[in-house]
């Protein structure tokens, strides 16, 4: 059927319609009135409602907005009933003449091609993003690997230098070449440096894992700071530097702070101050202002350039003044991390050529209480030392005997049982938790079973919080992390021993 | 009842068809099926100020510019909806380009930008700050999700209100 022979088309559009119809299959020609009702239709029945007299609900939406601008063509219209048609609208005297051409077949072909093209584009884009992400990950891995290599090389140097001093002084002492006082001072200085380095490395790892634990407890801060200065004095004296403490007047104050973390920060600050000061003095001053503890470490050293004042707190970054000096570039970074973990701040003010002042400010809980300083002489007692390391046993035996105590040393639970059988129960026991092949807590348990009131102090080279917690749960009166200062150990023992100060 | 033609334009696979389906049928399909030509849907909405209005939504096949073919689809539109994909930055560039082309050819008509796929928060390449900057430049921007339905109706009804107000002002 040729619609052209049955529809009286206007002459001006006959040629165009002829072109359209000859190029397509299944055309449908619809004539409408003004109300867009079908007046006559020809061709295959593509749409419902194309009988004369009915409305064209499917086509109507196509004509919204098109009034007055026909003739118009809308190729590939997906009508809501599922028909896919090309719509051509022509003006007629009494309405519209509409030519619908089935576009299902061409639509299917085009859609297939277009779908594949789009999916390939989307896949390519995802691939590009993955490539960028992979490249970024590779670059980060390379950077991390370089940093790791640099770190290992740096750490190797940091460990080897003090170890060289320790080994050298020891050998010279054995040969009788070095003066014991000078050699021991050098060995001690190197040991303190190594300990600080290890503490800082462990702390840096913990901070990176978000595992910094803060344990505030009532602390006689005057005693704490004096002890730290006493520990650092030999280093200062070796460089002919004066090291002073400026403390507030009045009775001793017991403040709720984390003594271990305060100690770590101040050791770092004082070590740096000694390292960067060639002449003059270093002063540790502390005050309580309102609900804040302020501790400052001031030196008369080389000072820090303004541009480096913040960089020195970045891990492994070191100021220009530190070039060529020992140090891993961790101390200040960790000190600030610790200060912030205690909800405090660590800041620096410095003038080049005049010196620097580092200030630690820590918030305090409401209660401040003055504490009575313990001045009574140490109690002499019988102390049992349990440790599997013969050197540690020897050091403790010497130190405790020198303090006037009777000392019994044991290396295992069997030896503890035998010693109790021979000497009876001690006044206090010092038990290493990491005994070779045994759990030190079993020794604690055995002692506590026989004498629940016996003071027991646990020792361990493991510094994790869970070790201290487990020892407390087992009934220990205190926990001492290795290595320890003998002075601090003596104070802890005196506090744990029953005596006149135990009120 | 007043009928208005609204064209939905944007790059391919930004979710134009899904937005219309969410608005008209309250449904969503995960499957991507490219649109060829135009899909026409209608929905009558009831506006508080101006009563019912029939939206004739022309969901035009995705493209990064207006071809001659698409120009014929857009002709006669009372307004248009631009769509971009929050997980593909370049689709915002396409939307910006299409907006300029439509404005140049058809003059000032109400329009809005739907920043779609807001549910894919982890994959976003266009952040809230970029949308805020567009809003500060006078764009009617709505973050939407055809998948969850977030903001779709609110955004299109806001445009419908402006269309109704504009048609009320027309002679």
Interface residues (C-beta under 8 A of the other chain):
Chain A: X61 X62 X64 X65 X66 X67 X69 X72 X73 X74 X75 X76 X77 X78 X79 X80 X84 X103 X107 X110 X111 X114 X115 X118 X119 X121 X122 X125
Chain B: X3 X4 X5 X12 X13 X32 X33 X34 X35 X36 X37 X38 X39 X40 X41 X42 X56 X61 X62 X69 X72 X73 X75 X76 X77 X78 X88
